[in-house]
Amino acid sequence: MSESTLEKYVPTYWNKEGKYQNESEILYGLYIPTMGMADTCLGEALRLINAVYYDLYNNAACNLLFGTGMTQWRYGKDYLVFLKNFIDDKLYSRLYRECKAVFQCYDEDDSFAGNDTGAADLAMDSIVEQLWCKYQEENNADSQQV
C-alpha cells in the first residue's frame, strides 16, 4: 500500500470531540466509581468501552488482544465479549477488527489506515445513547414523584 493511500484516523472521543462528548462525561461522573465495577450493566459497559478506547489508542490494543490484566474484568470475562451485549454484532466485529488492525500497524511500525476505523467511536456512541436514555428516564421518574 503506498503512502498516498494511507489515511490518518483521529479518534473523536480521544480528542474530547465525540458525538456525545458532554453526555459521556456527565454519565461517566454519575455511573462510574473511582475504583471497581459500576453498579449497573450499562454503567459497566460505559466503563469498559472507555477502557477499550484507552487501550486501543494508548497501547495499540495489545492488552485487549493479548490479555495481561486489563483484558480480564472481575468475573474473568473478556471486555470485548461483555460489550457485545450492548452493541450489535456488525459493530462488534468492526471494533474487534479495528483493534487488530491498530495492533498490527503498531507491531509492524506502520501507519494506521483501515476500512474499519471509527468502530470504537460508534461503540461509544451506542453505549452513551443507551445510558443517556436510562438517565433521562430515571430523572423523569424522580421529578414526577415530587
Buried (B, 14 or more C-beta within 10 A) or exposed (E): EEEEEBEEBEBBBBEEEBBBBEBBBBBBEEBBEEEEBBEEEBBBBBBBBBBBBBBBBEBBBBBBBEEEEBBEBEEEEBBBEBBBEBBEEEBBBBBBBBBBBBBBBBEEEEEBBBEBBBBBBBBBBBBBEBBBEBBEEEEEEEEEEE
